[in-house]
């Protein structure tokens, strides 16, 4: 099931598989084992909960007959990812916890485990691929757009990309489930998680409530006039229409958020489209020109859009799109593609 040469894995390698207890990571472990790789399952506990989340992973490792370990990274994950998530919403930005996690947490924790268990590669159940260009692997889109997760991997550092392998990158989700059913994996029909793992399927506002005390309730401002009081800036994100509780002759949308005043600026739909975004905390691969035409995605559920990129000092950049983009949100990840290869990424700082 795995083409080792295509993935760039030597026969007989020792590998760790990130096992979450879901069907994707379980099939990845199965495929590694079937390919004759010495397979070690690693499940990372990264936040405080009732521990049900790793029981399926442990059971799957026992079912497959592979070595399995639970690694506790809670003391790092809480400040690195959950703390970031809370801080960003407090500042009126819209964070992307999965992209952040893949960069600062998950891949680094897995690298730590790879070294600890004397392994050569890290396998995950992401729907993505890697492509070797020169001596460096690049993140590449999965074969099927409907499950492609390259966007969430766009901020992973080049060093870690060289160690990551994605056996599901050429498959449809239906194929993954068919393999799971064929081998009678107990998680074959397990439902996919829809939100950031630590939200545990809660609405993010519900999650944030205990952490944001004394919420400052600013004003809703439309056409320069105060038209109501908002519920606190963490409840809103650019492009939001529902939940505003404002009556007007046409739908109103969140246009921007002022973290200093607590005010939320609204506009009609045509007013929340922008042609450009400024990026910070950028990462570009070697030989990426300082100006050029590429495509970019500003959110996961978005098709690639043509843009002109201008790289700037201090790891900053600007993207100018051919077409207006709906409600880019400060704090979100921008993934930059050359064809189906990710050549750079950054965090949206502001729109223009």
Buried (B, 14 or more C-beta within 10 A) or exposed (E): EBEBEEBBBEEEBBBBBBBBBBBBBBBBBBBBBBBEBBBBBBBBBBBEEEEEBBEBBBBBBEBBEBEBBBBEBEEBBBEBBBEBBBEBBBBBBBBBBBBBBBBBBBBBBBBBBBEEBEBBBBBBBBBBBBBEBEEBBBBBBBBBEEBBBBBBBBBBBEEBBBBBBBBBBBBBBEEBBBBBEEBEBEBBEBEEBEBBBBBBEEEBBEBBEEBBEEBEEBBBBBEEEEBBEBBBBBBBBBBBBEEBEBEEEEEBBBBBBBBEEBBBBBBBBEBBBBBBBBBBBBBBBEEBEEEBEBBBBBBBEBEBBEBBBBBEEEBBBBBEBEEEBBBBBBBBBBBBBBEBBBBBBBBBBEBE
